[in-house]
Every structure is written in structure tokens, then in C-alpha cells.
């Protein structure tokens, strides 16, 4: 479900499952991290975008939520950690190009990206808690950008915000009109790819060091294990699926 393209010194990683609004499968999470790592090796900047009319609707709940016996919570948590924390760990600039919904894990990938450009009709939401899960990257990082109370509003209500609000809250850099996204992303990619690679890597490394926590991955696994067996959480996920989402 991940498409990788290299054009000169800019790699593009595309969520390519438009019939499901680019929702991420378990394999898709691994493919995304592999594509990011490849881009970091082959390019000077990586652009992440979605095919069709959505950026990414987050996880495909039916296939990755760990319902029943299909997916072990530890496996899901490891895949999620590698995917969601991947953009900040890459040693090249990662730019999110957002058109349409960026929900759940999709929202978190935008937040993890170094820079983000969104169209005016893009929307952002963290619905995980409403369906018996939780947003691991957002809990760890998004409060740094938008503040604790705004993060809690996003994470506890699941209500979407529009692109202008996301920019006001520090979650994206630029908002552009429909039809201008490609030009804006190309302009930003050109600006960041020309900086010396060692300088870029050092800047990213030390920005990350300010919030680095060696216990992050373990907490993520523990958190997913905790909600996986809770009856209320399982019931919420089952309601979500039965509603046809």
C-alpha cells in the first residue's frame, strides 16, 4: 500500500490505498518505515502524501487493532512505534503534504514530520480513545506543539479540526488553496534539501534529544497491552466496526 518514488534528491512516499482512504494495515506500517529509511539513504528530503482524496485515515481497525487473536498487542505496538516515530528519526527533512483527512495515525505522522503543508480543506483528528485505543505519538509529542489542553481536547473528544486551526495550534506550517499543494511542497523541499546533510542531521538529532526517552517503546507496548483486553475498549472497537467505519 506504500508507493515510493525518487525524483532527483527528493523522495516521495505515498499512502496508496485510496479505496480505504489510505488506512494503514499492519504490513503497511512496516512498508512505510522501510520507505522512509530508503528515502533517508537515497534523498535529501522526503515528502509524505496520500493518494486520492485523503492523506491517511489512520489504522485499518479491522486488520490492525488487535481484536480477538489476530494481532498481538506487542506486534502492533512495535510496528506503530517504528512507523509513527520514523519521521523524527530520519536524518533528512520529512515534509507532510496533507490534502483531505489526516486522522489517527495519519494525524500523528503529520505531527511527526519536520514540516507540514496542508490544503484549506484538510482536516485532522485523533479518534483513537473513542474506539478503545490511544494515540501513542500524540501522547508523547503533540502537546509540545499545541499545548496540553489542546492535545487533551483532540485526544479525548476525537473531534476534527480544520487546517487553519491546525496551523494556529502549531501542527502545520502552511495552509494553501486547492491546487497549490504541489507547488508549495516543491518550494519547501527545494529550500530544505540544499542545506548540508551533516548540518541537517545534527539539527534533527538535537531537536529529538530534547524529548528523547529510552522507555518510550516499552511504554507504548505496555499501553497497547493494557487496552487490548479491556472489555469497554473491545466493545467500543466492535461498535466502530459494526457501524461500517
C-alpha positions as CSV (number, residue, x, y, z in Angstrom):
1,X,0.0,0.0,0.0
2,X,3.1,2.3,0.0
3,X,4.4,3.8,-3.2
4,X,8.0,5.1,-3.3
5,X,9.3,7.5,-6.0
6,X,12.6,9.2,-6.3
7,X,12.9,12.4,-8.3
8,X,16.5,13.8,-8.1
9,X,17.2,14.5,-4.4
10,X,13.6,14.3,-3.3
11,X,11.8,11.0,-2.4
12,X,8.1,10.8,-2.2
13,X,6.4,8.2,0.0
14,X,2.7,7.8,-0.9
15,X,-0.1,6.1,1.1
16,X,-1.7,4.3,-1.9
17,X,-4.9,2.7,-0.8
18,X,-7.5,5.4,-1.8
19,X,-10.4,3.0,-1.7
20,X,-9.9,2.8,2.1
21,X,-8.8,6.5,2.5
22,X,-5.2,5.2,2.8
23,X,-5.9,3.4,6.1
24,X,-2.8,1.6,7.3
25,X,-2.6,-2.2,7.5
26,X,-0.1,-4.0,9.7
27,X,2.0,-4.6,6.6
28,X,1.5,-1.1,5.5
29,X,3.0,0.3,8.8
30,X,6.2,-1.8,8.1
31,X,6.3,-0.7,4.4
32,X,6.0,2.9,5.4
33,X,9.0,2.7,7.8
34,X,11.0,0.9,5.1
35,X,10.2,3.6,2.6
36,X,11.2,6.3,5.0
37,X,14.5,4.6,5.7
38,X,15.1,4.2,1.9
39,X,14.3,7.9,1.4
40,X,16.8,8.9,4.1
41,X,19.5,6.9,2.3
42,X,18.8,8.0,-1.2
43,X,17.4,11.5,-1.0
44,X,18.0,14.9,0.7
45,X,14.3,15.3,1.6
46,X,11.3,13.0,1.9
47,X,7.7,14.1,1.1
48,X,4.9,12.0,2.6
49,X,1.4,12.3,1.0
50,X,-1.8,10.3,0.3
51,X,-3.4,9.1,-2.9
52,X,-6.9,10.2,-3.8
53,X,-8.9,12.5,-1.6
54,X,-7.3,11.6,1.8
55,X,-3.9,11.9,3.4
56,X,-4.4,8.9,5.7
57,X,-7.3,7.8,7.8
58,X,-5.1,6.1,10.3
59,X,-5.0,2.4,11.1
60,X,-7.3,0.0,9.4
61,X,-9.0,-1.0,12.6
62,X,-10.4,-4.3,11.3
63,X,-6.9,-5.5,10.4
64,X,-4.5,-4.0,13.0
65,X,-6.4,-3.2,16.2
66,X,-5.6,-6.5,17.9
67,X,-9.2,-7.5,18.1
68,X,-9.6,-11.2,19.1
69,X,-6.5,-13.3,18.4
70,X,-5.4,-11.8,15.0
71,X,-2.7,-9.4,16.1
72,X,-0.6,-9.5,19.3
73,X,-0.6,-6.1,21.0
74,X,3.2,-6.2,21.2
75,X,3.5,-6.7,17.4
76,X,1.1,-3.9,16.7
77,X,2.8,-1.6,19.2
78,X,6.3,-2.3,17.6
79,X,5.0,-1.6,14.1
80,X,3.3,1.6,15.2
81,X,6.3,2.8,17.1
82,X,8.6,2.3,14.1
83,X,6.1,4.0,11.7
84,X,4.9,6.9,13.8
85,X,8.3,7.8,15.2
86,X,10.0,7.2,11.9
87,X,9.8,10.8,10.5
88,X,11.5,12.3,13.5
89,X,14.2,9.6,13.5
90,X,15.1,10.1,9.8
91,X,18.2,12.2,9.3
92,X,16.8,14.1,6.4
93,X,13.8,16.6,6.4
94,X,10.4,14.9,6.2
95,X,7.6,17.0,4.8
96,X,3.9,16.0,5.1
97,X,1.7,17.1,2.1
98,X,-1.8,17.0,3.5
99,X,-4.9,17.0,1.4
100,X,-8.1,15.7,2.9
101,X,-8.4,13.9,6.2
102,X,-5.4,13.1,8.4
103,X,-6.9,11.0,11.2
104,X,-5.4,8.8,13.9
105,X,-2.1,7.5,12.8
106,X,-2.3,9.8,9.8
107,X,-2.5,12.8,12.0
108,X,0.4,11.5,14.1
109,X,2.6,11.1,11.0
110,X,1.9,14.7,10.1
111,X,2.8,15.7,13.7
112,X,6.0,13.7,13.5
113,X,7.1,15.2,10.2
114,X,9.5,18.1,10.4
115,X,7.3,20.3,8.2
116,X,3.8,20.1,7.0
117,X,1.8,21.8,4.3
118,X,-2.0,21.4,4.1
119,X,-4.7,22.4,1.8
120,X,-7.5,24.5,3.2
121,X,-9.9,21.6,3.2
122,X,-7.6,19.2,5.1
123,X,-8.9,18.0,8.5
124,X,-7.1,16.5,11.5
125,X,-8.5,14.2,14.2
126,X,-7.4,11.8,16.9
127,X,-10.4,9.4,17.4
128,X,-8.5,6.5,19.0
129,X,-9.8,6.9,22.5
130,X,-13.4,6.9,21.3
131,X,-12.9,3.5,19.8
132,X,-11.0,1.9,22.7
133,X,-7.4,2.6,21.7
134,X,-5.0,5.6,22.2
135,X,-2.7,7.8,20.1
136,X,0.9,6.9,21.1
137,X,2.9,9.5,19.2
138,X,0.4,12.3,20.0
139,X,0.5,11.5,23.7
140,X,4.3,11.6,23.6
141,X,4.8,14.6,21.4
142,X,1.8,16.7,20.2
143,X,1.5,18.6,23.4
144,X,4.8,20.2,22.7
145,X,3.3,21.8,19.6
146,X,-0.2,22.7,20.7
147,X,-0.2,22.6,24.5
148,X,-1.6,20.1,27.0
149,X,-5.2,21.2,27.0
150,X,-5.5,21.3,23.2
151,X,-3.9,17.8,23.0
152,X,-6.4,16.5,25.5
153,X,-9.3,18.1,23.7
154,X,-8.2,16.4,20.5
155,X,-7.4,13.0,22.1
156,X,-10.4,12.7,24.4
157,X,-13.2,14.0,22.1
158,X,-11.9,12.7,18.7
159,X,-13.4,15.8,17.1
160,X,-11.7,17.0,14.0
161,X,-10.1,20.4,13.5
162,X,-9.6,22.2,10.2
163,X,-6.3,23.2,8.5
164,X,-6.4,26.8,9.8
165,X,-6.8,25.7,13.4
166,X,-4.0,23.1,12.9
167,X,-1.7,25.9,11.7
168,X,-2.8,28.1,14.6
169,X,-2.0,25.3,17.0
170,X,1.4,24.7,15.6
171,X,0.6,21.4,13.8
172,X,1.3,22.5,10.3
173,X,3.5,25.2,8.8
174,X,1.5,26.4,5.8
175,X,-2.1,26.3,4.5
176,X,-2.6,26.7,0.8
177,X,-5.5,26.8,-1.6
178,X,-6.6,23.7,-3.5
179,X,-4.3,23.2,-6.5
180,X,-1.4,24.9,-4.8
181,X,-0.2,22.0,-2.7
182,X,2.3,20.5,-5.1
183,X,4.0,23.9,-5.8
184,X,4.2,24.7,-2.1
185,X,5.7,21.4,-1.2
186,X,8.2,21.6,-4.1
187,X,9.2,25.1,-2.9
188,X,9.7,23.8,0.6
189,X,11.6,20.7,-0.5
190,X,14.0,22.8,-2.6
191,X,14.6,25.1,0.4
192,X,15.5,22.3,2.8
193,X,17.3,19.9,0.6
194,X,20.1,22.3,-0.2
195,X,21.4,22.5,3.4
196,X,24.5,20.3,4.1
197,X,23.4,16.9,5.1
198,X,25.6,16.7,8.3
199,X,24.1,20.0,9.5
200,X,20.5,18.8,8.9
201,X,21.2,15.5,10.6
202,X,22.7,17.3,13.6
203,X,19.8,19.7,13.9
204,X,17.3,16.9,13.8
205,X,19.3,14.8,16.3
206,X,19.5,17.6,18.9
207,X,15.9,18.6,18.5
208,X,14.9,15.0,19.1
209,X,17.3,14.8,22.0
210,X,15.3,17.4,23.9
211,X,12.4,14.9,24.1
212,X,14.1,11.6,23.8
213,X,13.1,8.9,26.3
214,X,14.6,5.5,26.3
215,X,11.5,4.0,27.8
216,X,9.1,5.2,25.1
217,X,8.9,2.0,23.1
218,X,8.3,-0.1,26.3
219,X,5.5,2.3,27.4
220,X,3.9,2.0,24.0
221,X,3.9,-1.8,24.1
222,X,2.6,-1.7,27.7
223,X,-0.2,0.8,26.8
224,X,-1.5,-1.3,23.9
225,X,-1.4,-4.5,26.0
226,X,-3.4,-2.7,28.7
227,X,-6.3,-1.6,26.4
228,X,-6.3,-4.8,24.3
229,X,-8.1,-6.9,27.0
230,X,-10.3,-4.2,28.5
231,X,-14.0,-5.1,27.8
232,X,-15.0,-1.5,27.4
233,X,-12.3,-0.9,24.8
234,X,-13.1,-4.0,22.9
235,X,-16.8,-3.1,22.9
236,X,-16.0,0.4,21.6
237,X,-13.9,-1.0,18.7
238,X,-16.6,-3.5,17.9
239,X,-19.2,-0.7,17.8
240,X,-17.0,1.2,15.5
241,X,-16.6,-1.7,13.1
242,X,-20.3,-2.6,13.2
243,X,-21.2,1.0,12.2
244,X,-19.4,0.3,8.9
245,X,-16.4,2.7,9.5
